[in-house]
C-alpha cells in the first residue's frame, strides 16, 4: 500500500522520460517560496533585536552635524520597524536569488548556467559596493555640506526628524546601488545583442556629459561632491565598454536567415 502511494506521488511530479511535470514544478516553486518566507520572518525577528544598532549605523554619518528628533509619537518606533524590515529584506535577497537559480538550473544549458551565476553574483557585489560607497564617502560629505556648507544664519539649528533622515539615507543607498549596476546592465544588453562596444565608444562623450548632469542633480551644488559621484560613474562606463567587448556576440548570417524565415512563416 505504502509502495503504491509513493509510486503515485512520484508519477504526479515526474514524466515517463524523467522530466518534471507542471504539478512537480509548481510544488517545487511553492517549497522555494516557503523557504524565502521563512528566512524573511526569522530575519525580521533577529534584526528587530538589533534595530537600535542599525539606527546607530545610519545616524553615525550625521552625528556632529544634526540633532535627531522624533516629531510624532510613533515615529521612532516606526523607523525601528522600517529599518528592521529592510535589513531582513537584504538578508533574504541572496537566499531568494539562489532559489531562483536552483529552480531554473535544470532547464538551462551549461553556458546559460554560468551566465546566470555571473549575473546573480556580480549584481549582488556591485549593489553592495554602491551602497558602501554611499555610506563611507558620499553621505558623510553630503551631510556635512548640507549642515555647514552654507554660511550665514548661524542662529538656525540643524535639526532633522529621524524619519526624514532615514528616508534620505535609504534613497541615496538605492540610487548608488542601482548606479553601480551599470556594468551588469551592459553585460546583459551586450549578450542580447542590443548594444555593442562600438556604440558605447561612439556616444561616450554624450554619456560623460549626461553622467555629470545626473551627478549635479543628486548631489549638493558644489564641484567636489559632483566629482565624487561622477568620476566613479565615468569609470564604470569605461568598464562597461570593456565588458561589452567580452560578452557581445553579433548575430551570424545564418541566424539572420533563420529569423527572416520565421518572419515569413
N, C-alpha and C positions, 0 to 999 in steps of 0.2 A: 504493500500500500504506500509506504513512505517512498519507495523507489519510483513508483509510477508518478507520485506527486512531484518529485524532483525532476523527472523527465518532462512532465507537463510544463513546469515553470521554466525549464531550460528551453523548451520549444517556443515559449512565448517571447523570449528575448533573442533567440538565435535562429537564423535561417538554416536550410539544409547545407548550404555551401560554407557555413561557418561565419557568415556576416551577421551583424546585429539587426534585428527588426526595428520598426518605428517605435514599438512599445518599449523595446530594450533601450533605445536612445533616450526616450522620454524619462524612463526610470533612472537612467544614469544622470541625465540633466537634473532631475529632481534631487538626487543624492548630492550632487555637487553644489547645488543651490543651498541645500540644508547645511552643508559644511561651511559655506560662506556666511550664512546667517548665524550659525553657532559661534564662529570666530568673531563676528562683529559684536554679538551680545556679550561674550566673555570679555572682549577688548573694552567695551563701554564700561563694564563693571570695574575692570582694572584701572583704566585711565581716570575714572571718577575718584579713585583713591589718591591719584597724583595730580588732580586738577589744579591745586594751588601751585605746584611746582611748574606746571605747564604755563600758567598765567605769569609766574615769575620769569620764565624764559622770554616771554613776549615783552613784558614791561621792562626787562633789563635794558633793552635798546633805548628806551626813552627816559630812564631814571636820570635825574640830574637836570633834565630839561623840562619835564612836565610833572604836574601834580595830578595824580589819577583820582577821580571821584566817581561815585555811583549816584546818579541823579534820580533814580527810580528805585522803589523798594525791592523790586525783583531783579534789577539789572545785574548786580554782581553774581547772584545765583545763576541767572540765565547764561551769563558768559562762561561760567564754570561748566555748565552742561554743554554749551556750544563747543567749547574747546575740547571737551572730552569726546563728544561725538565725532568731531573732526579727526582727532587723534586715532580713534577706533577705526574710522574710515580709512585712514592712511595705513594702518596695520592690516586691514582686510584686503586692500588693493592687491598686494603681491600674491596673497592666497587666491583671490579671485582670478588673477591673470594666470596663475598656474593651473587652476581648474579649467579655464578656457583652453589652455594649451593641451592639457591631458585629454579633454573631450574631443578636440579637433585632430589630435595627433594620428589616430588610426586611419583617418581618411586622407592624410597628406603624404606627398612624396618626400624623399629624403631631403632634397633641396628646399622644398617648401617648409619642412620641419625646421631646418636650420634658419631659414629666413624668419619664421615666426618667433623662434627663440631670440634671434638678434633684435627684432622689433620690441619684444617684451623687456628684455634686459637693458637694451640701450634706452628705451623710453623711460624706464624707472630711474636709471642712472642720470640721464640728462635732467629730468624733472628735479631730482634731489640736488643736483649741482646748482640749478637755477634758484631753488629755494635757499640753499646755503649761501649763494652769492648775495641774495637779497638780505638775508639775516645778518651776515657778517660785514658786508661792505655798504650796500645801498641804503638800507633802512636807517642805520645809525647816523650816516651822513645826512640823509634827508630830514630826519627828526631834529638833528642839531640845527640845520639850516632854518627849518620852519619855526623853530623856537627862538633862535638868537641871531639869525642872519639878517633880519630886518631891523635897522636902527630906528630909534625914536619910540615914544610912548612906553617908557620904561615902567610906568605905573601899571601897565596891563599885565596881569599874571597869566602865565601859560598853564592853564588848567584844561584837562580834557576828560570826558567821560570814558569809562573803561569800554563801553560798547563801541564808541566811535574809534577808539584806539585799536581794538581788536578787528573791527571792520577794515581799517586801513592796512593793518599788518597782513590779514588774510588775503585782501585784494592784491597787494603787492607780491605776495608769495605766489599766488596763482598766475599773475602776469609774467613774472620772471620764470616760473616753472614752464609755462607754455612757450615763452620766447626761446628758451634753451632747447626746445624740441625741434628747432629748425632743421638740424641735420637729419633727424629721423623722418620728418616730413619729406625732405629732399630724397632720402633713400627710397621711400615708398613710391613717390611720384616718378622717380627715375626707373624704378623696377617696373612700373606700369607703362613706361614709355611716354609719359605726359610731358616731362621736362628732360633736358639733356644739358651736358656741360657747356656746349657752345652757346646755348640760350642764356644760361646763367652768367657766362663771361660777357656776353653782349650787353646785358642790362645791368651789369654790376654798378655802373656809375649812377643810374637812376635808383638802384636798390640802396646804395650807400646814402644818397640824399634822403630817401624815404626813412631809412633807419634813424638818421639824425632828427628828422621831423618827429618820428614816434618818440624818440628819447626826450625831445623837448616838451612833448605833451605830458608824459608820465613822470617827469621829474620837476623839481623846483627850478625857477628861472635863473639858473647860473650855469656857466660853461663847464665847471668841474663835474657837477652831478650828471649833466648831459653826456659828457665824455665817458663817465664811469659806466653808463648804460649803453651808449652807442658803440664804444670800442669792442666790448665782448660780442655784441651782435654782429659787427662787421667781421670779427674773427670767425664767428660761427658761419657767416655767409661764405667765406672762403673755404672753410672746412666742408661746407655743403657742396661747393663746386668740386672739390677733390673726391668726395664720396659719390657724387653723381657720376663721375667718370668711371668709378669702380662698378657701380650697380646698374648703370644704364645699358640696356641691350636693345639696339634698334631692331625693328621688325625686318625679317628677311623677305625677299621677293616671294618665296614660297608661301609665307604666312599671309602676305598681302593678297596673293591669288586665292588662297582659301577664304579670306574674308570677303572678297568680291564674289566668289561662288556662292557663299552663304547668303549674301545680299540678293543675288539674282534669284535664288530659290525662294 
